Amino acid sequence: MSEPLLCVSQLSKSIGRSTLLHPCSLEAARGEIVALCGGNGAGKSTLIRMIAGISQPTQGRVQIGGLSWAQHRAAYADSIGYMPDEFQFGSALTALETLRFYAALRRVPDDRVLELLDTVGLSEVRGRRVSTYSKGMRQRLLFAQAMLARPPLLLLDEPTNGLDPYWMEAFGRLIRQAAGEGQTVVFSTHQLNIAESYADRALFMASGHVRYAGDVGALKAQYRHDGGLYGAFHALVAAQAEA
């Protein structure tokens, strides 16, 4: 792997006696797509929020292009395009107004706003209030918001939730395009077929632990199974249980 853009070292999160994420390390190179896989409560969102600087870790550190949140807060934040798993847009705002608001914060020209609304299929409904949008439409608007400033790192929390099959495929094309242009993409998902189709590497997470981290193809080769990555994951879990 080339020089990593993202370096996560022994990151953990505890609240009281409850450990949400056990020590976790991760590196991601420029142009690489990494999937965080696991069910509810696996620790995926906790890890993403700590990388984004929204939640502070109990221990460990994160660097993006050599920058840390504590020492280079503004530059660190500018390095990230963050898509949360759920967000309540202003009920009175249209999609165009919403995206223009974020564009102003990121110093992005208006033509980029219009370009992205077209890219995510919202141009024709850009004048509608976001409160009238379906879940999938809101997800696409959130994705556009994350991509606005072409940041080095895209952090996407369950980005395909609510998307129909067409837009799931479109999502894959868009993150591959972003990676091809040198952006690093880290996204969480409980849909292993999405990780299998689009990720270069995967972290399999359960109960706050990383059970496997590595190349998607290598995992499938090691745990051969007709069920693809889904079957390989369950073979891995079974092997670890036996050990």
Summary of the structure (lengths in Angstrom):
residues: 243
radius of gyration: 18.0
end to end distance: 29.9
largest distance: 57.1
contacts: 773
relative contact order: 0.17
helix: 42%
strand: 27%
